[in-house]
Amino acid sequence: MLKVLFVYDPEARLDLFELFPRLKSFFSNRRNFAILRTFGDIVFTILILMGLFGPQDPSRNIMLFISWGVWWTSIVLSWFFVGRMWCGVCPFPGIGRIFQKLGLYRKKLPLQTFSKYCAYGATILLALILWVEAVTHMKYSPFLTSLLLISILLGATVFAILYKGQAWCRHFCPMGKIIGAAATMSILEFRPLLEKCRGCKDFPCKRGKGNIPGCPVYLGAYAVKNNLLCLVCGHCVPLCDRDSPRLFLRHPLKELIINKGRYLTCAYIIPFLMASQLSRFIQEKTVWYQSFKASLANSEAIAFTIILGLWFIFFVGIIRLGAKLFTFFEDELFGKFSPMVPVLVPMAFTGELTYRLDYFLHEVGNFFPVLGRQFGLELEHLGFVVPEWLIILTLKTLIIVGGIGAFYVAWIFYSQEFEGIVPKINFFGIVGLIVMISTLYFVFC
């Protein structure tokens, strides 16, 4: 296991279903996922109600810490270990599933054009969410947090009524797109054994069998080639009578290296995500930002938008410059790709983890005091403060880990994938870009 995780070999992987039969049994038993989804639906409903009708004072409403501290930080952590498995138990499609079980939906597949343009739409929605979060300081508003959750819930429900399956999750969910892009760094991959799929004519993993529905995002196990779309929901495991779907342990950077930035989802989300992270760090941690905002009629929206736009242009420029330094970004068989994108991915997602973990570590000690104030209990004595030096050490360490991951991807490209193609001086230039970006994160976080 350690060799698979830490020594890059594109062919090396371990079949976890074979090693741990109980794990396969867990996926095969659909009741397990139903229980997890039901639990999530209940918690999700309670959070929304607490945000809408509970105290609006951040120090008296625990839903903020659960939503932004526990829930979102846990999702970010899950990217690195279980890929998109969170999407398999996500509560957002819950109401849509009820409508579909009652037959109150159009039994049609999504339009083909969705697949062509969804990356743009989902990126715009993600940009809007991150922008609104920063401009409105949503992390400190229970009501606005509930409105955000309701908005995403509404999108999932409308698409569930319009189309069969989970069209929202497949095409337009902004959280799904960012999780899918991050899942390219997961140590797990859900894949078919294609030799067992040969000769299959019914494709129950995609179409379903009897009263059991097939893949909720219209893939089927045989079509899963990466972690961008598969929800790791296990629907296909009990449906396949050929024992094809498997869960593999792999090197966490394997998919990034193999795909080389070929997919639009990562190409659009990564520069914006990194721009938003540095913008949020500057907004919350620097003194000069307040002076800059004051010079713009004290408008948070204008100040943050300007900084966000400048950082976005900066990272788009970095991606294009990196592609030129690699000198190789198009192949007759592979098509066009963007090799600097997978180099940036480790920094992008450790950056997001750093941002979310910063909030969690600063607020975790207030969990019981806030809970007590909200429900009239005396729990102040259970409060504590995480030492600031420990928080800083944790965050800076994550930034360093992200930089090491970026360097590792660049090194594999230089020494193996593009061996003999990239000049040594160009590689040093790429390393310089990695060091520069890591330093920016290191300074501002």
C-alpha positions as CSV (number, residue, x, y, z in Angstrom):
1,M,0.0,0.0,0.0
2,L,2.8,2.4,0.9
3,K,4.6,1.7,-2.4
4,V,1.4,2.4,-4.4
5,L,0.7,5.6,-2.5
6,F,4.2,7.1,-2.5
7,V,6.1,5.7,-5.6
8,Y,4.6,6.8,-8.9
9,D,3.8,4.0,-11.2
10,P,0.9,4.5,-13.6
11,E,0.2,0.7,-13.7
12,A,0.3,0.2,-9.9
13,R,-3.0,-0.1,-8.0
14,L,-4.6,-2.3,-5.4
15,D,-8.1,-3.8,-5.7
16,L,-9.7,-3.0,-2.4
17,F,-12.8,-5.0,-3.1
18,E,-10.6,-8.1,-3.4
19,L,-8.5,-7.2,-0.3
20,F,-11.4,-6.3,1.8
21,P,-14.6,-8.2,0.8
22,R,-16.6,-6.4,3.5
23,L,-15.9,-3.1,1.7
24,K,-17.5,-4.5,-1.4
25,S,-20.5,-5.8,0.7
26,F,-20.9,-2.2,2.0
27,F,-21.2,-0.9,-1.5
28,S,-23.5,-3.7,-2.6
29,N,-26.0,-3.1,0.2
30,R,-27.9,-0.1,-1.0
31,R,-29.4,0.3,2.5
32,N,-26.1,1.6,3.7
33,F,-26.1,4.5,1.3
34,A,-29.8,5.1,2.0
35,I,-29.1,5.4,5.8
36,L,-26.2,7.9,5.1
37,R,-28.4,10.0,2.8
38,T,-31.3,10.0,5.2
39,F,-29.0,11.1,8.0
40,G,-27.6,13.9,5.8
41,D,-31.1,15.0,4.8
42,I,-32.1,15.3,8.4
43,V,-29.0,17.3,9.4
44,F,-29.3,19.4,6.3
45,T,-32.9,20.3,7.1
46,I,-32.1,21.2,10.6
47,L,-29.3,23.4,9.5
48,I,-31.5,25.3,7.1
49,L,-34.2,25.8,9.8
50,M,-31.7,26.9,12.3
51,G,-30.4,29.5,9.8
52,L,-33.8,30.8,8.9
53,F,-35.4,30.9,12.3
54,G,-32.6,30.6,14.8
55,P,-30.6,33.5,16.3
56,Q,-28.8,35.6,13.8
57,D,-26.0,36.5,16.2
58,P,-23.0,34.3,15.0
59,S,-22.0,33.8,18.6
60,R,-25.5,32.2,19.4
61,N,-26.1,30.0,16.4
62,I,-24.1,26.7,16.0
63,M,-25.3,26.1,12.4
64,L,-22.6,28.4,11.1
65,F,-19.7,26.4,12.6
66,I,-21.4,23.1,11.5
67,S,-21.9,24.4,7.9
68,W,-18.7,26.2,7.3
69,G,-16.4,24.6,9.8
70,V,-17.4,21.0,10.1
71,W,-19.4,20.3,6.9
72,W,-17.4,22.2,4.3
73,T,-14.0,21.4,5.8
74,S,-14.9,17.7,5.9
75,I,-15.9,17.8,2.3
76,V,-12.6,19.4,1.3
77,L,-10.7,16.7,3.3
78,S,-12.7,14.0,1.7
79,W,-11.4,15.0,-1.8
80,F,-8.0,13.6,-1.0
81,F,-9.2,10.3,0.3
82,V,-12.5,9.2,-1.2
83,G,-12.9,11.4,-4.3
84,R,-16.5,12.2,-5.1
85,M,-18.0,9.8,-2.6
86,W,-19.5,12.8,-0.8
87,C,-21.7,13.3,-3.9
88,G,-23.0,9.8,-3.5
89,V,-24.6,10.7,-0.1
90,C,-25.1,14.5,-0.8
91,P,-28.5,15.8,0.6
92,F,-29.1,18.3,-2.2
93,P,-30.8,15.8,-4.5
94,G,-33.0,14.5,-1.7
95,I,-36.3,16.3,-2.6
96,G,-35.7,15.6,-6.2
97,R,-35.5,11.8,-5.4
98,I,-38.8,12.0,-3.7
99,F,-40.4,13.6,-6.8
100,Q,-38.9,11.0,-9.0
101,K,-40.1,8.1,-6.8
102,L,-43.6,9.6,-6.9
103,G,-43.3,9.7,-10.7
104,L,-43.6,13.5,-10.8
105,Y,-40.9,14.2,-13.3
106,R,-40.2,14.2,-17.1
107,K,-38.7,10.9,-17.9
108,K,-36.2,12.4,-20.3
109,L,-32.4,12.5,-20.5
110,P,-30.6,15.8,-20.3
111,L,-29.9,17.7,-23.5
112,Q,-26.6,16.8,-25.3
113,T,-25.6,20.4,-25.2
114,F,-25.3,20.3,-21.4
115,S,-22.2,18.1,-21.7
116,K,-20.6,20.7,-24.1
117,Y,-21.3,23.8,-22.0
118,C,-21.8,22.6,-18.4
119,A,-18.2,23.3,-17.5
120,Y,-18.8,27.0,-18.2
121,G,-22.1,27.2,-16.4
122,A,-20.9,25.3,-13.3
123,T,-17.7,27.5,-13.1
124,I,-19.8,30.6,-13.3
125,L,-22.1,29.3,-10.5
126,L,-19.0,28.4,-8.4
127,A,-17.6,31.9,-9.0
128,L,-20.8,33.5,-8.0
129,I,-21.0,31.4,-4.7
130,L,-17.4,32.2,-3.7
131,W,-17.9,35.9,-4.6
132,V,-21.1,36.2,-2.6
133,E,-19.5,34.3,0.3
134,A,-16.7,36.8,0.5
135,V,-18.6,40.0,-0.3
136,T,-21.5,39.3,2.2
137,H,-19.3,37.7,4.8
138,M,-21.7,34.8,4.6
139,K,-19.7,32.7,7.1
140,Y,-21.1,35.0,9.8
141,S,-24.7,35.1,8.7
142,P,-27.0,32.1,9.5
143,F,-29.8,33.5,7.2
144,L,-27.6,34.0,4.2
145,T,-26.0,30.6,4.7
146,S,-29.4,29.0,4.7
147,L,-30.3,30.9,1.5
148,L,-27.2,29.5,-0.2
149,L,-28.2,25.9,0.8
150,I,-31.7,26.5,-0.4
151,S,-30.5,27.9,-3.7
152,I,-28.4,24.8,-4.4
153,L,-31.3,22.5,-3.2
154,L,-33.7,24.3,-5.5
155,G,-31.4,23.8,-8.5
156,A,-31.1,20.1,-7.8
157,T,-34.8,19.8,-7.4
158,V,-35.8,21.6,-10.6
159,F,-33.4,19.5,-12.6
160,A,-34.7,16.3,-11.0
161,I,-38.3,17.3,-12.1
162,L,-37.1,18.1,-15.7
163,Y,-34.9,15.1,-16.2
164,K,-34.4,11.6,-15.0
165,G,-31.5,10.7,-12.7
166,Q,-29.3,13.5,-11.2
167,A,-28.8,15.9,-14.1
168,W,-27.9,18.7,-11.7
169,C,-25.1,16.6,-10.2
170,R,-23.8,15.6,-13.6
171,H,-23.8,18.9,-15.3
172,F,-24.3,22.1,-13.3
173,C,-23.7,21.6,-9.6
174,P,-20.9,24.0,-8.7
175,M,-19.9,21.9,-5.7
176,G,-19.9,18.8,-7.8
177,K,-17.6,20.4,-10.3
178,I,-15.0,21.5,-7.8
179,I,-15.2,18.2,-6.0
180,G,-14.8,16.4,-9.3
181,A,-11.7,18.4,-10.1
182,A,-10.3,17.8,-6.7
183,A,-11.1,14.1,-6.8
184,T,-8.4,13.8,-9.5
185,M,-6.0,13.9,-6.5
186,S,-7.9,11.2,-4.6
187,I,-6.0,8.0,-3.4
188,L,-9.1,6.0,-4.6
189,E,-10.5,5.4,-8.0
190,F,-13.7,3.6,-8.9
191,R,-13.2,1.8,-12.2
192,P,-14.4,-1.2,-14.1
193,L,-12.5,-4.3,-15.1
194,L,-13.1,-3.8,-18.8
195,E,-12.2,-7.4,-19.7
196,K,-15.3,-8.4,-17.7
197,C,-17.5,-5.8,-19.5
198,R,-16.7,-7.2,-23.0
199,G,-19.8,-8.9,-24.4
200,C,-22.2,-7.2,-22.1
201,K,-25.3,-6.2,-24.0
202,D,-27.7,-5.0,-21.4
203,F,-25.5,-2.5,-19.5
204,P,-27.5,-2.7,-16.3
205,C,-24.9,-0.5,-14.5
206,K,-26.1,2.4,-16.7
207,R,-29.7,1.5,-17.5
208,G,-30.7,-0.3,-14.3
209,K,-32.4,-3.6,-13.9
210,G,-36.0,-4.4,-12.9
211,N,-37.0,-1.8,-10.4
212,I,-33.5,-0.8,-9.5
213,P,-32.3,2.4,-11.3
214,G,-29.0,2.6,-13.0
215,C,-26.2,5.1,-12.7
216,P,-27.7,8.4,-11.5
217,V,-25.4,10.4,-13.7
218,Y,-25.8,8.3,-16.9
219,L,-22.3,6.8,-16.9
220,G,-22.4,3.2,-16.0
221,A,-19.3,1.5,-14.6
222,Y,-17.9,0.6,-18.0
223,A,-17.7,4.3,-19.0
224,V,-15.8,5.6,-15.9
225,K,-12.4,6.8,-17.0
226,N,-11.6,9.4,-14.4
227,N,-12.8,10.8,-11.1
228,L,-14.4,13.9,-12.6
229,L,-18.0,12.5,-13.0
230,C,-18.3,9.2,-11.0
231,L,-20.1,9.8,-7.7
232,V,-18.7,6.6,-6.1
233,C,-22.2,6.0,-5.1
234,G,-22.0,2.2,-5.6
235,H,-25.2,2.0,-7.7
236,C,-23.5,-0.2,-10.3
237,V,-22.0,-2.7,-7.8
238,P,-25.2,-4.8,-7.1
239,L,-26.5,-4.3,-10.7
240,C,-23.4,-5.8,-12.5
241,D,-23.6,-9.6,-12.7
242,R,-20.1,-9.7,-14.2
243,D,-18.4,-8.3,-11.0
244,S,-16.7,-5.5,-13.0
245,P,-16.9,-2.4,-10.8
246,R,-14.0,-2.1,-8.4
247,L,-12.5,0.3,-5.9
248,F,-8.8,0.7,-6.3
249,L,-6.1,2.3,-4.2
250,R,-3.7,4.4,-6.3
251,H,-1.0,7.0,-6.3
252,P,-2.8,10.3,-5.5
253,L,-1.2,12.2,-8.4
254,K,-1.6,9.4,-11.0
255,E,-4.7,10.9,-12.7
256,L,-3.3,14.4,-12.8
257,I,-0.2,13.1,-14.6
258,I,-2.0,10.8,-17.0
259,N,-4.6,13.5,-18.0
260,K,-2.1,16.4,-18.2
261,G,-4.8,19.1,-17.9
262,R,-6.9,17.8,-20.8
263,Y,-10.3,18.5,-19.2
264,L,-12.2,21.8,-19.3
265,T,-13.5,21.4,-15.7
266,C,-10.0,21.8,-14.2
267,A,-8.8,24.3,-16.8
268,Y,-11.5,26.8,-15.8
269,I,-11.9,26.0,-12.1
270,I,-8.3,25.9,-11.0
271,P,-7.3,29.5,-11.9
272,F,-10.4,31.0,-10.5
273,L,-10.2,28.9,-7.3
274,M,-6.6,30.0,-6.7
275,A,-7.5,33.6,-7.4
276,S,-10.4,33.4,-5.0
277,Q,-8.2,31.9,-2.2
278,L,-5.6,34.6,-2.4
279,S,-8.3,37.3,-2.6
280,R,-10.0,35.9,0.5
281,F,-6.7,35.6,2.4
282,I,-6.0,39.3,1.5
283,Q,-9.5,40.4,2.4
284,E,-9.4,38.7,5.9
285,K,-5.8,39.0,6.9
286,T,-4.2,42.2,5.5
287,V,-4.6,45.7,6.8
288,W,-4.1,47.4,3.5
289,Y,-7.2,45.8,2.0
290,Q,-9.3,47.9,4.4
291,S,-7.6,51.1,3.1
292,F,-8.1,49.9,-0.5
293,K,-11.8,49.3,0.2
294,A,-12.1,52.7,1.9
295,S,-10.7,54.4,-1.3
296,L,-13.6,52.7,-3.2
297,A,-16.4,54.2,-1.2
298,N,-16.0,51.4,1.3
299,S,-17.6,49.0,-1.2
300,E,-16.7,45.4,-0.4
301,A,-18.1,44.2,-3.7
302,I,-15.9,46.6,-5.8
303,A,-12.8,46.0,-3.8
304,F,-13.0,42.3,-3.7
305,T,-14.0,42.0,-7.4
306,I,-11.0,44.1,-8.5
307,I,-8.6,41.9,-6.5
308,L,-10.2,38.7,-7.6
309,G,-10.1,39.8,-11.3
310,L,-6.4,40.7,-11.0
311,W,-5.5,37.4,-9.4
312,F,-7.5,35.5,-12.0
313,I,-5.6,37.2,-14.8
314,F,-2.4,36.4,-13.0
315,F,-3.1,32.7,-12.8
316,V,-4.4,32.4,-16.3
317,G,-1.1,34.0,-17.3
318,I,0.8,31.5,-15.2
319,I,-1.0,28.6,-16.9
320,R,-0.2,29.9,-20.4
321,L,3.4,30.7,-19.5
322,G,3.8,27.2,-18.0
323,A,2.5,25.6,-21.2
324,K,5.1,27.5,-23.2
325,L,7.9,26.4,-20.8
326,F,6.8,22.8,-21.1
327,T,7.0,23.3,-24.9
328,F,4.6,20.4,-25.4
329,F,0.8,20.9,-25.1
330,E,-0.7,19.2,-28.2
331,D,-0.5,15.7,-29.5
332,E,-2.0,14.2,-32.6
333,L,-3.6,11.3,-30.6
334,F,-4.1,13.0,-27.2
335,G,-5.3,16.4,-28.5
336,K,-4.7,19.7,-26.8
337,F,-3.9,19.8,-23.1
338,S,-2.6,22.2,-20.5
339,P,0.3,20.7,-18.6
340,M,0.5,23.6,-16.1
341,V,-3.0,23.0,-14.8
342,P,-2.2,19.6,-13.1
343,V,1.0,21.2,-11.7
344,L,-1.2,23.8,-10.0
345,V,-3.9,21.4,-8.8
346,P,-2.1,20.3,-5.6
347,M,-1.6,23.9,-4.6
348,A,-5.2,24.9,-5.5
349,F,-6.8,22.2,-3.3
350,T,-4.4,22.4,-0.4
351,G,-5.0,26.1,-0.6
352,E,-8.8,25.6,-0.2
353,L,-8.2,23.1,2.6
354,T,-5.9,25.7,4.3
355,Y,-8.6,28.4,4.0
356,R,-11.4,26.2,5.4
357,L,-9.2,24.7,8.1
358,D,-8.2,28.2,9.3
359,Y,-11.9,29.0,10.0
360,F,-12.4,25.6,11.7
361,L,-9.3,25.8,14.0
362,H,-10.2,29.4,15.1
363,E,-13.9,28.5,15.8
364,V,-13.7,24.9,17.1
365,G,-13.1,26.0,20.7
366,N,-16.3,28.0,20.6
367,F,-18.5,25.0,19.7
368,F,-19.9,24.2,23.1
369,P,-20.2,27.8,24.4
370,V,-22.2,28.8,21.2
371,L,-24.3,25.6,21.6
372,G,-25.0,26.5,25.2
373,R,-26.0,30.1,24.4
374,Q,-28.3,29.0,21.6
375,F,-30.2,26.5,23.8
376,G,-29.9,28.1,27.2
377,L,-27.3,25.8,28.6
378,E,-24.2,26.7,30.7
379,L,-21.4,25.3,28.6
380,E,-18.9,28.2,28.7
381,H,-16.5,26.2,30.8
382,L,-16.1,23.8,27.9
383,G,-14.6,26.4,25.6
384,F,-11.0,26.5,24.6
385,V,-8.6,28.3,22.2
386,V,-6.4,26.5,19.7
387,P,-2.9,28.1,20.1
388,E,-2.2,30.6,17.3
389,W,1.2,29.1,16.7
390,L,-0.3,25.7,16.1
391,I,-2.8,27.1,13.6
392,I,-0.1,28.9,11.7
393,L,2.2,25.8,11.7
394,T,-0.6,23.6,10.4
395,L,-1.6,26.0,7.6
396,K,2.0,26.7,6.5
397,T,2.7,23.0,6.5
398,L,-0.3,22.4,4.2
399,I,1.0,25.1,1.9
400,I,4.4,23.4,1.8
401,V,2.8,20.0,1.0
402,G,0.9,21.6,-1.9
403,G,4.1,23.0,-3.3
404,I,5.8,19.6,-3.0
405,G,2.9,18.0,-4.8
406,A,3.2,20.6,-7.6
407,F,6.9,20.0,-7.9
408,Y,6.4,16.3,-8.0
409,V,3.9,16.5,-10.9
410,A,6.3,18.9,-12.8
411,W,9.2,16.5,-12.2
412,I,7.3,13.5,-13.5
413,F,6.4,15.5,-16.6
414,Y,10.0,16.6,-17.1
415,S,11.7,13.4,-16.4
416,Q,9.2,10.8,-17.7
417,E,6.2,12.0,-19.6
418,F,8.0,14.6,-21.7
419,E,11.5,13.1,-21.3
420,G,14.0,14.9,-23.6
421,I,11.4,17.5,-24.8
422,V,11.5,20.1,-22.0
423,P,14.9,22.0,-21.8
424,K,16.5,22.0,-18.4
425,I,16.3,25.8,-18.2
426,N,12.6,25.7,-18.9
427,F,12.1,23.2,-16.1
428,F,13.9,25.6,-13.7
429,G,11.5,28.3,-14.9
430,I,8.6,26.0,-14.0
431,V,10.1,25.3,-10.6
432,G,10.5,29.1,-10.2
433,L,6.8,29.6,-10.8
434,I,5.9,26.9,-8.3
435,V,8.2,28.6,-5.7
436,M,6.7,32.0,-6.4
437,I,3.1,30.8,-6.0
438,S,3.9,28.8,-2.9
439,T,5.5,32.0,-1.4
440,L,2.4,34.0,-2.2
441,Y,0.3,31.5,-0.3
442,F,2.8,31.3,2.5
443,V,2.8,35.1,3.0
444,F,-0.9,35.7,2.7
445,C,-2.3,32.7,4.5
